[in-house]
Amino acid sequence: MTTAQAGSGRTVTTNIPARLDRLPWSRWHWTIVIGLGTVWILDGLEVTVVGNIASRLSEPGSGLAISSGQITGVAAALYVAGACIGALFWGRLTDQWGRKKLFMITLAVYLAATALTAVSFDSWWFFLFRFLTGFGIGGEYAAINSAIDELIPAQYRGRVDLMINGSFWLGAVGGSLLSILALNTEFFPKDVGWRLTFALGAVLAFVILLVRRHVPESPRWLLIHGRDEEAERIVTSIEERVVEGRGGEPLPAAEGELTIHQRRGVSFLEIARTVFSDYRRRSVLGFSLFIGQAFLYNAITFGFGAILTTFFDVPTGDTGYYFAVIAVGNFCGPLLLGKLFDTVGRRVMISSTYLLSGLLLFVTAWLFGRGSLDATTLTGCWCVVLFFASAGASSAYLTVSEVFPMETRAMSIAFFYALGTAAGGISGPLLFADLTSTGVVGDTVLAFQIGAGLMCAAGVVAAGLAVRAERRSLEDVATPLTAVG
């Protein structure tokens, strides 16, 4: 590494990004995946548990004077609002203060809020800490996706990012099964079981917090903020651990250097100009991907229980089993298709997963409209649709994380996450809950068609605008704003 004085900061030439990207997969990388990625399991657990325990919380003797509508309406909206606000608030600080500081703080906020939800004694308390739980989770998306993409080697970045974002559905499976146990009054009283589900989330968050202590700050972030000596120590330490895990076998040579002019921060105006002017085509791509997946998911999930109970007479207490099945399909998509995003490529895989899931949902709508499906076959159709849709939705997070300059990365993730979450959590319920609760087959078919149409439209946009970022350094995909020349 060489340095030269230039203005208020230093001009540094370094090969640190190349050294991180040329690392072979190792046990150290698994610690990053476990330490940072498992929080999405908590998010899936949270969202699913609250939806499934709504009926129990509204019953006399639950310990809360709250209605089922308030839980699925007010509490859900507050959780979504907290996630959107938290993403934007913490996203800006993640770019300013660093990845590690923020992924520790946001998890601590989540932990405290979830634990305090478990001891709710009144509806206002429950609503407040649902908002704060979302506030912490929203910040996690920006901090975690930034850190993962900056620490994982380029050749594995796509599959790892998809697998981690898809792990939300492991939490959904766990939440479905956990709620079945927690709601069984043979095991727990009415006012205890639901509290234990939240307490378990807090315990899991505490364990993850302990693991995260060993995850380093992003050397890329340190580099552009004038802390290149610390970045050098961290990368050297990582290399030593990888070599030790390979039995002393030397690492391949790192190829490529980067020259940057270090500075402490980037103004909000410069971030906005970069994302929406310099990279406006990529912004259109991010907007399309997030809106498409948000509406497809809401077309299915907001009417999920109502469709099964209204059209197929499935008992309310059994819908959790059906949800667990489609949640497994959601997780398998990123897990099995993730590698193709690094080999076949981003453009082909993003566009094809969006288009396939949209077209398959159109087919499902047609079969449902003509009365050809029962509860089992409809769930099977949903499972296939979401197998592809989940890989596509996870690639939306990957895309906005890697196609913008590093100085804007966390804020870009936060903005598009907040946009998609708001569309899913505000527009989705207003549109799809009404359509799927009428009991009219044509209304539910229309809901499916709207979600499918927007997903297909996003796939067409991706076919034209998706960036070929596979196996490329982040600095090659989007040149840092601090880069010289």
JORAVEN-V593716 format. One record per run of one state. SS is the DSSP state (h for helix, s for strand, l for the rest). FROM is the first residue (numbers start at 0). TO is the last residue. If there is no record, write none. Layout:
<<SS,FROM,TO> <SS,FROM,TO>>
This chain:
<<l,0,0> <s,1,5> <l,6,7> <s,8,13> <l,14,14> <h,15,20> <l,21,25> <h,26,36> <l,37,37> <h,38,51> <l,52,52> <h,53,56> <l,57,66> <h,67,96> <l,97,97> <h,98,117> <l,118,121> <h,122,150> <l,151,152> <h,153,165> <l,166,166> <h,167,181> <l,182,188> <h,189,211> <l,212,217> <h,218,223> <l,224,226> <h,227,244> <l,245,256> <s,257,260> <l,261,266> <h,267,277> <l,278,278> <h,279,300> <l,301,302> <h,303,311> <l,312,314> <h,315,342> <l,343,344> <h,345,368> <l,369,373> <h,374,401> <l,402,404> <h,405,435> <l,436,439> <h,440,464> <l,465,472> <h,473,476> <l,477,481> <s,482,482> <l,483,484>>
